[in-house]
Amino acid sequence: MGPAVPAPEGLTATGHSRRTLLVAGGILVTGAALGQTPAYAEADYDVVVVGAGAAGMTAALTAAKRGLRTVVLEKAPTFGGSAARSGAGIWIPCNEVILAAGVPDTPAKAAAYLARVVGGTVPVERQQAFLAAGPAMISFVMRNSPLRFRFMQGYSDYYPEFPGGMPDGRSIEPDQLDGRVLGAELARLNPPYIPTPAGMVVFSADYKWLTLSAVHPKGIEVSAACLLRGTEAALRGEQPLTMGQALAGGLRAGLLAAGVPVWLNTPLLDLHVEAGRVAGVVTSAGLVRARHGVIVGSGGFEHSAAMRAEFQRQPIGTDWTIGAKENTGAGIEAGERAGAALDLMDDAWWGPVIPLPDEPYFCLAERTLPGCVMVNGNGVRFANEGAPYSDIVHTMYDRNTPSAPHIPAWLIVDQNYRNRYLFKDVAPLLPFPDAWYDSGAVHRAWSIEQLADRIGVPRAALRATITRFNGFALAGRDADFHRGDSAYDRYYADPYVKPNPCLAPLWLPPFYAFKIVPGDLGTKGGMRTDARARVLRADGSVIPGLYAAGNASGAVMGHSYAGSGSTLGPAMTFGYVAANDLAGAPVA
């Protein structure tokens, strides 16, 4: 972490107290925002990067390796942001890791698939820039940090039936990393969303089988492998990191080796503009100048109640997101004050969430496993439960009306399901915590009718829904929503269930209902950028010196989601693109 730069006691270049300059809409506008030079202590760098998440740290590593003196400013007391909390899937077509694993990907297949997923919401040039630079970015990161990656074999693209889609997937994740490479910085790594079991080393790709460990021998095999990895790491005296912890830790280790300071507890207050060019960042510690430019990778606005109320559909709030709590949109707002146009502000990296009392739980495998259905407030199914998570929430919002409420929805399972599958971190057969029931997030009853009463849906409708679904399960075909037809649906399914691994009847009491609300991994709207990650005004002109990547920018995925890692893959890629553009270097 770099040194703290103290600001003088409240005076600007004009001699006025900063507190008396201007307060508008609750935002303090500093002398820099008024075109003055504040009399803060100053620091000078070639590149200033805002945000120590995956986008920001990739950008900073690239800039430093291109010979630019670089600093990273981070609002939080930790580094890693949402990336450190994540499973760290990274979606990059044609990267060297998947090609070495024999994935038959080609640039033409990738371009066709991405174009079909994104549609007309994102300029083709930005799509092409992502596809062209992504593989080079992965190779660069592996050459300049201790990060190595594994192919997540079998984790299908989210729409594998589209032209160019890959049923076996294109996603990669970080390999095991020894946290000792971080030295004292390991203590400042943002914690994971859900810690891995003590003594085990678990990869994202393992969770599919850990969920099935009570019913499938492969689950027992994977559990044993996770335990063996943990034991071996302990014997070597290592501090093993995987998933988002490995990704953030590996990037930070790369920055340490490259001599790039990361200043924690240093929030952006505003962008500093000189002669129409973004030339630095005003922070709580002072002005940090940027000779070449500023790259904003400060994340989205998922924890800003005001921004969510302004831009997104209701009901919405900040309690259902699992994004890093520091993501309050400060970088986006600063960019807008500098003239940036905004894109996709109504959207997020949505997913069905159970609002548990301690924190929201992002419901992934649980709604794909056989023996569950999802219903609206009328007790009626409304979607393929195993569909990509963003699609589920889009449907919830699109169909939510007073006469047919879809928020909240309810995930219904039976005891047979509970006997077979891990649910969050609760093993099969074990009871759920009382707090889950007390909070209203979970209900239990000995009949479907009693359960309907508990969750406030019509008895007859819920019984009819279950009866109809059970018929589909026995036949092995979901005639209403085609659950199990896609390779993606089957990834988290139970291969021992026949004829369709996604479908099993609900028959064994007691029955359980889990409240489902529209959660997210973070928002996906932000500053409009071009193929070079430069921030644009509404008229299409470039704001000199200003770049954005990650969730501070409008997503290259548009309103959709290509595969696991469609957040991190583009975030890292456009951080890499931005730094190369500032350095005048090619992306290769």
Helices and strands as residue ranges (DSSP letters): G 18-20, E 23-24, E 27-28, E 42-50, H 54-65, E 70-73, H 81-85, E 90-91, H 96-100, H 107-118, H 124-144, E 149-151, E 171-174, E 177-178, G 179-188, G 204-206, H 207-210, H 217-235, E 240-241, H 243-258, E 262-263, E 268-274, E 277-283, E 286-296, H 305-311, H 330-337, E 342-343, E 348-355, E 360-362, G 365-367, E 372-375, H 389-399, E 409-414, H 415-420, H 434-439, E 442-445, H 448-455, H 459-475, E 511-523, E 526-527, E 534-536, E 542-548, G 550-552, H 568-583
